[in-house]
Amino acid sequence: MQVDKNKKQKSFSNDIYDIVRQIPYGRVSTYGAIAQYLETVTPRMVGWAMNKSGSASPPVPAHRVVNRKGELTGRHFFATPTMMQELLENENITIEQNAVKDFKNLFWDPINEITD
């Protein structure tokens, strides 16, 4: 049986986008937490999907996804090097040295937050 790789790729990306769209305004999650919730993807796959999310509809708030330390490791994939930080600061999230200040209190864990 021939597997349509594009369909499979879109499927896992859409699953990731669905989770990221649920991250509330003023909160952040991590590549790993999203991957752990979905069980079938890796943190690297989540990062890859965030990198490709710019054309997704409805929009995906990719700026709310950071690494496990709260660092803005995806900032280089935005239109400008400071856009990710600016978007987070617009949500009243303080950034210091390219990391979310008070990360532990702002962390949104889909495993604990999403009820099926």
N, C-alpha and C positions, 0 to 999 in steps of 0.2 A: 504494500500500500504506500502511495506517495504522500508525504506529509508536506502541507503548505507551510513553509517556515515563516512567511509573512503573517499568516493568520495566527500562528502560534505566538509570534513576537507581539502582535497587536493585542492578543488575548492577555498575556501577562502584563503588558504595559497598561492596558485598560483596568485590570485588577488593581494594579499599583495606584493608578490615577484615582480610582474610586476611593481608596483609603486616604490618599493625600487630600482629596477634596473635603474630607471629614475633619481634618485638623482645624480646630477652632481658631478664629482670629486671636492673635496675641499669644499663641502657643506654638510649640515646635515639637517635631518628632525626629526620629533617626532612621537612617537607611536600615539599620539592623532590626529595629523594632517593627518596622513595616514588613521586612522579610520574614521575621519570626511569626508575625500574625498570619501572613499568607502561606507559610510553610513550604511553598513550592518554588520560591525564588531566593536568591542570595542578596546580601546588602549591595554588592557590586551591580547586580541587575537593577535594583531600585535606583541606584545612582545613574545608571545608563538611561533608564526610563525618564528620570528627572531631566537629564540632559536633552532628551528628545521631546519634552512635554510642551515646548513653546507653541506648537501649532494645535495642541489638543483643544477640543471643544466638548463641553464647557471648559473654561480655563482651569489649569492646575496650579495651586499655590506652591510651586516647587521651592520657593524661598523659605518655606516652613520646615524643610527637611535638612537636617544637619548631621554631622557625624556623632559618634557615641560620646564624645567629649563636649559636644555643643559647638564645635568649630564649624565655620562657614567654608567647608572644603569645596563646595560646589560653586563658590562665588565666581570662579573664572569662566563659567559657562553661561553667565548672564550677559546682557548687551554691553554692560560696562563693568569694570572690576568692583565698583561700589554699589551696584544696583541691588544685590541681595541684601546687603546691610541696610540700605535705604528703605527697602520694602519692609524689613523687620522693624526698623525704627519707626516707620509709619504706623506700626501696630503696637507702639509703646514698648517694644522689646529693646533693652539696652545691649549694645554690642561693645565689648572691650577687647582689643587685640584680636580681632576676627573671630570672637567667640561670644556666645550668648551668656550674658551675666545672669546669674540666678537660674541657670539651666535646669537644675533639679526641680525647681518649683514650676517652671514653664513647660516641662517635658510632658507630652501627651503620648500615652502608651495605648495603641489600638487594642491590645489584648485586654486591658482593663476598662477601656472607654467605649468600645463598640459592643453593643448587645445585639445579638442576632435574633 
